[in-house]
Structures are given as structure tokens and as C-alpha cells.
């Protein structure tokens, strides 16, 4: 017992967990634990500033602020509203039509936003009131948008995959390609669940005045967005980081010259101000989590954690089940970026030990964390959905249970059939 209390690995975990219990922000908890252990055990305090800077001084991470800016620009440009209108016209008055619209458009928007809460905010303000007006239950409408928005970190381009690729040293284009089919698989399970509930409750769509051609013409530039971004990446025209910059330029072009919804410098100032705040939140977590990961490696926490998991069983399926349960539990209380930096160093030796494909594992881990974004108590997507729809967390949490069950079934399918994640990157020659 004495050895445990003198072990820096023990204190690194303890000093991280205790502040969390007092609702200290995750980034501060990670940074405090790392700095305290590095200082007390003299791990080289002069290296703290270097590692803090090195955590964000990586070329692939430049894509994060650009994709965040692109998401804000395209929402302000009116692309989201036109996509929703097109899907509403397409679905017509079919039973569950607006529920289908919510799932399809929210999944599609993941290729623009890359952020779950941002997707809820951008689409929920339009979709949820529209569904309620058509007779849908408000908690169900909010839950549908909020849960499906978790796919924003799975459907490429994905900020989560950029983080995973940087830590695991895996090709980001390969991860982007690998996330496409699994994202569609999860969306189909959610779609099926929404349709079943809609039929049971007799939720119907509403007739639209516009013709399908007119709605398509208005939404054309929005539909072209993922084609340009992903087509450029897979066609070798530009890297994921450069694609993020292209997305910003394209969004500005559409907003200023096509839809003419971004008219003044003040509008641009608001977009960039919101983007700076959102980027700052992400990057401070990245820097502090990177610092924590460095200290964890220095004190042997990574090796000890991996050894504990490998000692539980020789069966890769049992170990994989345990890993998924741990990720689900962590996803309930931590954000995805922190989990990547804290847990991935433990998990990569296990991935190598069993010979798992790191691209497939990255997809499974990311889908798992996407589910965590909508699982209480720290369900950021549900909080956003409850806030903009003016309902309680209890109401939206109850309504989200069938959708969470569908997501877990989809996760099990992706675990059981790795080819769903690897077939597209292999076909494109990325693996």
C-alpha cells in the first residue's frame, strides 16, 4: 500500500479526478495534475512549456480552426436552411417524413461542421420548431436532432479523426474514408428507429409549396460542399488541412456572392468571433491533454494501464468488450478530445498486441465517443438540444433512449464487421 501512495502514476490519476468531482473544467484538471506531478517528481519542469506548445504546433491540427470557421460560415450563409427545405420537399407528407429529414440533414451536416454541439445549434433552431409545428412530440424532436448530431465526429471531415490520426500516427485521409460507411450505418439504424416511432405515433410530414426542382436548385451549392471537400482530399488535390481552408473560402463565396446572406463586415466579425471562442475551447483541451499524456508516459502510467487490461483475459473479444465499456463510461463524463489524449496511449499497445487495424479501431473508438456525447450526465449534445427547445434534461434524456439503443446496436455491428470500416480506404488505395 505504501508503494501505491508513493507512485507518481497514482497521483497523476488522483489529482486529475479530484478537481473533476468539484466541477473544475477538464482542461484545468488535466493541466494541474500534469504540472503537479512533473514538478514534485522532478520530471523536467523546463520541458513543460515546450510540451505545452508542442501539443498544438502540428500541421494537421491547423484543420481544426478552419473547419470550425467553415461550420459557422455555412450556417450563417443559409446553407442549412436550404438543405432542410430540400429534404422536406423530397419527403413530402410521408409518415415520419420530418423525422427522416432530421436524421438525413443532420448526418449530411456532419460533413460541414465536424462538431456535435455546433450541429445541434445550427440545425436544431430550424428542425425542432418545424417538427413540433407538424405535430411531433417536442422531446422526441429534440432528441432526434441531438443524438444524430453525434455523427458529426464520425462523418468526414472529422475533427476527432484529425486528433486520433495525430496521436496514433495514422493517415487522416484513410480515417476520413473509413468513417464514411460506419457513419451511414449508424444513421440507418437511427433512421429505422425514428420511422418505427413515427409510425407508432402517426407523425406525418407537411405539404410544401415549392417544387422539388426549385428546392434542389436552392440547395445545390450546399449539396456541393462535401463533394468539393472530400473529392479534393481523395482526388489528391489537397490535404485534409488544406481542405479545411478550401471549405472556408467556399463558404464565404457562397454566402457573399451566391446566397448574399453575408453582407457586412459586422457579420464576418460575428462569425470569426464565435469561431475564435469555439477554437480556443478545443485547443486549450488539446494542449493540457497533451501535457498530461507526456507525464503519463514519463511515469509509466501507460504501460501499467495497458498491462492491467491485458492481464484480465487472453481473449481479444473480452478485452475489446472491456475497452468499449470503458470508453462508454468515460464518454459520459469527459469530452472526446480529452479521452483520446488520456486513454489512447494506454490502448495503442493493446491494439498492437492483438494486431488490430488502427484505422478500424479509430472508427470504433470515435463512434463510441459519439454515443458518449449524448449519454448523461455530461451529454453536451443533449444539453444543447434541451436548451434550444426549452425542455428539461430529463425529458430529452428519456426521449433519446431508443435512439441510444439503436446507436449501440450499430456500434456492435461495426465491431463485429471490421470490413465496413476498412473497405473504402482500401478501395481508394489509402491502406
C-alpha positions in Angstrom: 0.0 0.0 0.0 2.9 2.3 0.8 4.2 1.8 -2.7 0.9 2.9 -4.2 0.9 6.2 -2.4 4.4 7.0 -3.5 3.8 6.1 -7.1 3.6 9.2 -9.3 1.2 7.3 -11.6 -1.3 7.0 -8.8 -1.2 10.7 -8.0 -1.4 11.6 -11.7 -4.8 9.9 -11.8 -5.9 11.1 -8.4 -5.0 14.8 -9.0 -7.0 14.6 -12.2 -10.1 13.0 -10.8 -10.4 15.1 -7.6 -10.8 18.5 -9.4 -13.4 16.9 -11.7 -15.5 16.0 -8.7 -15.6 19.7 -7.8 -16.7 20.6 -11.4 -13.3 22.1 -12.4 -13.0 22.3 -16.2 -11.4 19.3 -17.8 -8.6 21.2 -19.3 -7.6 22.7 -16.0 -7.8 19.4 -14.2 -5.6 17.7 -16.8 -3.0 20.5 -16.8 -3.0 20.8 -13.0 -2.4 17.1 -12.5 0.4 17.0 -15.1 2.2 20.1 -13.8 2.0 19.0 -10.1 3.4 15.5 -10.8 6.1 16.8 -13.1 7.2 19.4 -10.5 7.1 17.1 -7.4 8.9 14.2 -9.0 11.3 16.5 -10.9 10.5 15.2 -14.4 11.9 18.2 -16.0 9.8 21.3 -15.4 11.7 23.1 -18.1 10.1 20.8 -20.6 6.5 21.8 -19.5 6.4 24.9 -21.7 7.9 23.0 -24.6 5.4 20.2 -24.4 2.5 22.7 -23.9 3.5 24.4 -27.2 4.3 21.1 -29.0 0.8 19.9 -28.3 -0.7 22.3 -30.8 2.3 23.1 -33.0 1.3 20.4 -35.5 0.3 21.0 -39.1 -2.7 18.6 -39.2 -4.2 20.5 -36.2 -4.5 23.6 -38.3 -7.5 22.0 -39.9 -9.4 22.3 -36.6 -9.9 26.1 -36.5 -10.6 26.2 -40.3 -13.3 23.5 -40.1 -14.9 25.3 -37.1 -14.9 28.6 -39.1 -16.3 26.8 -42.1 -19.2 25.4 -40.0 -20.1 28.9 -38.7 -19.8 30.4 -42.1 -22.0 27.8 -43.8 -24.7 28.1 -41.1 -24.7 31.9 -41.4 -24.8 31.6 -45.2 -28.1 29.9 -45.1 -26.9 26.5 -46.4 -28.5 24.6 -43.5 -32.0 26.1 -44.1 -31.9 25.4 -47.8 -30.8 21.8 -47.2 -33.6 21.2 -44.7 -36.2 22.7 -47.1 -35.0 20.5 -50.0 -35.3 17.3 -47.8 -38.8 18.4 -46.6 -40.0 18.7 -50.2 -38.4 15.4 -51.1 -40.0 13.5 -48.2 -43.4 15.1 -48.8 -46.2 14.0 -46.4 -44.9 10.5 -45.7 -45.3 9.2 -42.2 -42.2 10.2 -40.2 -41.1 12.4 -43.0 -39.8 15.3 -40.9 -38.0 12.7 -38.6 -36.3 11.3 -41.7 -35.4 14.8 -42.8 -33.9 15.5 -39.3 -31.7 12.4 -39.5 -30.6 12.8 -43.1 -29.8 16.5 -42.9 -28.0 16.2 -39.6 -25.9 13.4 -40.9 -25.1 15.4 -44.0 -24.2 18.4 -41.9 -21.5 16.4 -40.2 -19.6 16.8 -43.4 -19.7 20.5 -42.9 -19.5 21.1 -39.2 -17.4 18.4 -37.6 -18.8 19.3 -34.2 -21.8 17.7 -32.5 -22.9 20.7 -30.4 -22.4 23.1 -33.3 -24.6 20.8 -35.5 -27.4 20.8 -32.9 -27.2 24.6 -32.7 -27.1 25.2 -36.4 -29.9 22.7 -37.3 -32.0 22.4 -34.2 -33.2 26.0 -34.3 -34.8 25.2 -37.7 -35.7 21.5 -37.5 -37.1 21.2 -33.9 -39.8 24.0 -34.2 -40.7 22.7 -37.7 -41.3 19.1 -36.3 -43.3 20.4 -33.3 -45.5 22.5 -35.6 -46.2 19.4 -37.7 -47.4 17.5 -34.5 -44.2 15.8 -33.4 -43.5 15.5 -29.6 -41.0 18.2 -28.7 -38.7 15.9 -26.6 -38.7 13.4 -29.4 -37.9 16.1 -32.0 -35.0 17.5 -29.8 -33.7 14.0 -29.1 -33.7 13.1 -32.8 -31.6 16.1 -33.8 -29.3 15.9 -30.7 -28.5 12.2 -31.0 -27.9 12.2 -34.8 -25.7 15.2 -34.4 -23.2 13.0 -32.6 -22.4 11.6 -36.1 -20.6 14.9 -36.8 -17.4 13.5 -35.4 -17.8 10.3 -37.5 -18.8 11.6 -40.9 -15.8 13.0 -42.6 -14.2 15.5 -42.4 -14.0 15.0 -38.7 -12.0 16.9 -36.1 -12.0 13.8 -33.9 -10.2 11.8 -36.7 -7.6 14.6 -37.0 -6.9 14.2 -33.3 -6.8 10.4 -33.4 -4.6 10.4 -36.5 -2.1 12.8 -34.8 -1.8 10.7 -31.7 -1.9 7.2 -33.3 0.2 8.3 -36.3 -2.4 7.1 -38.7 -3.3 8.6 -42.1 -6.0 11.2 -41.7 -7.3 10.7 -45.3 -7.6 6.9 -44.5 -9.6 7.7 -41.3 -11.8 10.1 -43.2 -12.6 7.4 -45.8 -13.0 4.8 -43.1 -15.6 6.9 -41.2 -18.0 7.3 -44.2 -19.6 3.9 -44.3 -19.8 3.4 -40.5 -21.4 6.9 -40.3 -24.0 5.8 -42.8 -24.6 2.5 -40.9 -25.3 4.3 -37.6 -27.5 6.8 -39.4 -29.5 4.0 -40.9 -30.1 2.4 -37.5 -31.2 5.8 -36.2 -33.4 6.3 -39.3 -35.1 3.0 -38.8 -35.8 3.8 -35.1 -37.3 7.2 -36.0 -39.5 5.7 -38.6 -40.8 3.0 -36.3 -41.6 5.5 -33.6 -43.2 7.9 -36.1 -45.5 5.1 -37.4 -46.5 4.1 -33.9 -47.3 7.8 -33.0 -48.7 8.7 -36.5 -46.2 11.5 -37.1 -46.6 12.8 -40.6 -44.8 15.3 -42.8 -46.3 18.5 -44.1 -47.1 19.6 -47.7 -44.6 22.0 -49.3 -45.4 24.8 -51.7 -42.1 24.7 -53.6 -41.4 22.2 -56.4 -38.7 19.6 -55.9 -36.6 21.2 -58.7 -36.8 24.7 -57.1 -35.8 23.3 -53.7 -32.9 21.4 -55.3 -31.8 24.5 -57.2 -31.7 26.5 -54.0 -29.8 23.7 -52.1 -27.4 22.9 -54.9 -24.5 24.9 -53.5 -24.9 23.3 -50.1 -25.1 19.8 -51.6 -21.9 20.5 -53.4 -20.0 21.2 -50.2 -18.9 17.7 -49.2 -18.3 16.8 -52.9 -15.7 19.6 -53.1 -14.1 18.9 -49.7 -14.0 15.1 -49.8 -13.5 14.9 -53.6 -10.4 17.2 -53.3 -8.9 15.1 -50.5 -9.4 11.7 -52.1 -8.5 13.0 -55.5 -5.2 14.1 -54.2 -5.9 17.8 -55.0 -5.3 18.9 -51.4 -4.6 17.6 -47.9 -7.2 17.5 -45.1 -5.6 20.6 -43.6 -5.8 22.4 -47.0 -9.3 21.1 -47.5 -10.3 23.0 -44.3 -9.1 26.2 -45.8 -10.9 25.5 -49.0 -14.1 24.9 -47.1 -13.8 28.4 -45.5 -13.2 30.0 -48.9 -16.1 28.1 -50.5 -18.4 29.0 -47.6 -17.5 32.7 -48.0 -18.0 32.5 -51.7 -21.5 31.0 -51.4 -22.5 33.3 -48.5 -21.3 36.5 -50.1 -21.8 36.0 -53.9 -24.4 33.3 -54.3 -26.9 33.5 -51.5 -25.8 37.0 -50.5 -26.6 36.3 -46.8 -23.2 37.6 -45.6 -23.4 41.2 -46.5 -21.5 43.3 -44.0 -18.1 43.3 -42.2 -20.0 43.1 -38.9 -21.4 39.7 -40.0 -17.9 38.5 -40.7 -16.8 39.8 -37.3 -19.5 37.8 -35.6 -18.6 34.6 -37.4 -14.9 34.9 -36.7 -15.6 35.9 -33.1 -17.7 32.8 -32.5 -15.1 30.7 -34.3 -12.3 32.0 -32.1 -14.1 31.2 -28.9 -15.0 27.7 -30.1 -11.4 27.0 -31.3 -10.0 28.3 -28.0 -12.0 25.8 -26.1 -10.8 22.9 -28.3 -7.2 23.9 -28.4 -6.8 24.5 -24.6 -8.0 21.0 -24.1 -5.6 19.7 -26.7 -2.6 21.4 -25.1 -3.4 20.3 -21.5 -4.3 16.8 -22.5 -1.1 16.5 -24.5 0.8 17.6 -21.4 -1.0 15.0 -19.3 -0.2 12.4 -21.9 3.5 13.3 -21.8 3.7 13.0 -18.0 1.7 9.7 -18.0 4.2 8.2 -20.4 7.1 9.5 -18.3 5.8 7.9 -15.0 4.9 4.6 -16.6 1.2 5.0 -16.3 0.7 4.0 -20.0 2.5 0.7 -19.5 0.8 -0.1 -16.2 -2.7 0.7 -17.6 -2.1 -1.5 -20.7 -0.7 -4.3 -18.5 -3.8 -4.3 -16.3 -6.2 -4.7 -19.3 -4.1 -7.4 -20.9 -3.9 -9.3 -17.6 -7.7 -9.6 -17.5 -8.0 -12.0 -20.3 -6.2 -13.6 -23.3 -9.4 -13.3 -25.4 -9.3 -10.3 -27.7 -13.1 -10.1 -27.7 -13.3 -9.9 -23.9 -10.6 -7.2 -23.9 -12.4 -5.3 -26.8 -15.7 -5.5 -24.8 -13.9 -4.0 -21.8 -12.4 -1.3 -23.8 -15.8 -0.3 -25.3 -17.4 -0.3 -21.9 -14.6 1.9 -20.5 -14.9 4.3 -23.5 -18.7 4.5 -23.0 -18.3 5.3 -19.3 -15.6 7.9 -20.0 -17.8 9.4 -22.7 -20.5 10.0 -20.1 -18.2 12.4 -18.2 -15.4 13.6 -20.5 -15.2 15.2 -23.9 -13.9 13.2 -26.9 -10.6 15.1 -27.3 -9.6 14.6 -23.6 -10.4 10.9 -23.9 -8.2 10.5 -27.0 -5.2 12.0 -25.2 -5.8 10.3 -21.8 -6.8 6.8 -22.9 -5.3 6.3 -26.4 -1.7 6.0 -25.2 -2.9 3.1 -23.0 -4.9 1.5 -25.8 -2.4 1.6 -28.7 -0.1 -1.1 -27.1 -3.2 -3.3 -26.8 -4.1 -2.6 -30.5 -0.6 -3.7 -31.5 -0.6 -6.7 -29.1 -3.7 -8.2 -30.8 -2.8 -7.0 -34.3 -6.0 -4.9 -34.7 -6.1 -2.5 -37.6 -5.6 1.0 -36.1 -7.9 2.6 -38.7 -10.7 0.2 -37.8 -10.0 0.8 -34.1 -10.1 4.5 -34.6 -13.5 4.3 -36.2 -14.9 2.1 -33.4 -13.4 4.4 -30.7 -14.9 7.5 -32.4 -18.4 6.0 -32.9 -18.2 5.0 -29.2 -17.3 8.6 -28.2 -20.1 10.0 -30.4 -22.5 7.9 -28.4 -20.9 9.4 -25.2 -21.8 12.9 -26.4 -25.5 12.0 -26.0 -25.2 9.9 -22.8 -25.9 11.7 -19.5 -24.6 13.1 -17.2 -22.2 15.1 -19.4 -24.2 14.9 -22.7 -23.2 18.1 -24.4 -25.5 17.5 -27.4 -28.5 16.8 -25.2 -27.8 19.9 -23.1 -27.7 22.0 -26.3 -30.8 20.3 -27.6 -32.7 20.8 -24.4 -31.6 24.5 -24.2 -32.7 25.5 -27.7 -36.0 23.5 -27.4 -36.9 24.8 -23.9 -37.3 21.4 -22.3 -35.6 19.7 -19.3 -32.7 17.3 -19.5 -34.9 14.6 -18.0 -37.4 15.0 -20.9 -34.8 14.8 -23.7 -32.9 12.0 -22.0 -36.0 9.8 -21.8 -36.8 10.5 -25.4 -33.3 9.7 -26.5 -33.2 6.2 -25.0 -34.5 4.3 -28.1 -32.0 6.2 -30.3 -29.1 5.4 -27.9 -30.1 1.7 -28.1 -30.1 1.8 -31.9 -26.6 3.5 -31.8 -25.2 0.8 -29.5 -26.5 -1.9 -31.9 -24.8 -0.1 -34.8 -21.6 0.0 -32.7 -21.8 -3.7 -32.2 -22.2 -4.3 -35.9 -19.1 -2.1 -36.6 -17.1 -4.1 -34.0 -18.2 -7.4 -35.5 -17.5 -6.5 -39.1 -14.3 -4.5 -39.4 -14.5 -4.6 -43.2 -17.3 -2.0 -43.0 -14.6 0.5 -41.8 -11.7 -0.6 -44.0 -13.3 -1.4 -47.4 -13.5 2.2 -48.6 -9.9 3.3 -47.7 -8.6 0.1 -49.2 -10.6 0.7 -52.4 -9.1 4.2 -52.6 -5.6 2.9 -52.0 -5.2 4.7 -48.7 -4.4 1.5 -46.7 
